[in-house]
Amino acid sequence: MKRKGLITIIAIFVGVFCLGGFTFAAEEKKEEIKVSSRVITIHPSEGLVPAKVTADLGTTIVWLNRDRSLVEIFFIDKKVTIACGSPVNFTVGKSGAYESAKIPLGGTASLCFLKNGTFDYVVKASRRLLEGDIRREHKGTITIQ
């Protein structure tokens, strides 16, 4: 009886030790991604500042709306389908790609990029006036290396 108990304890110890070793080995192979952020300001007259951004994997791009109009961000050709963290004012649309909500004056939207490539986008601003709609578009490019 004591022998079965001893064998069980040894088996548990060996199992925990082996699993711990596998976990350690898996941790060694993880690729580190440097986390940073870049801010793009949306101005009514100046457009996007800066209009072109080059950044590393894991960079969070933050758009800050300084326009009195509501603005929306749309990716043109290459869509963003994977992001890290919790995107702000972005949701996954029917196409499976991220789409922004309408961002008010002083509001922000952010998206963390996990894929290399060049992402062209357009920021559409619209204001409803008594005379009719005024619509502006600002084009930008994000290159992730």
C-alpha positions, 0 to 999 in steps of 0.5 A, a space after each residue: 500500500 505504501 509502495 503504491 502511494 510512493 509510486 503515485 507521488 513520484 509519478 506526479 512529481 515527474 509529470 509536473 517536472 516534465 510539464 514545467 520543462 515543456 512550458 519553459 521551452 515554449 517560453 524561450 521560443 516566443 518572439 518579443 514585440 516592442 510595444 510603442 505608439 504613434 499619434 496622428 492628428 486630424 486637422 480640418 485644414 492641415 489634414 493628417 499630421 503626419 500623413 505617412 507613418 513608418 513603425 515597427 510591429 506592435 505599434 499602436 497608432 492613435 488618431 486624434 480628431 481636432 476637426 469639428 466634424 465627426 470623422 471615420 477611418 477606412 482602410 483602402 486596399 490592404 485591410 487590418 484583420 488582426 490587432 493586439 490589445 483593445 482597439 479604441 473606436 474600432 470594431 470588426 465589420 462584416 468583412 472581417 476587417 477593422 472599421 472605425 466608429 464616428 470620432 467626435 472633436 477631441 476623440 481618439 481611435 487607436 489600433 495596434 498593428 501585428 502584420 507587416 505591410 503598407 496600409 493606405 487609409 482615408 479619413 472622412 470628415 463630414 459636417 451637416 450645415 444648413 446649406 447642405 453637407 460638407 465632406 472632406 477626405 484626408 489620405 494617409 499611409 501606415 507602413 509596418 516593418 
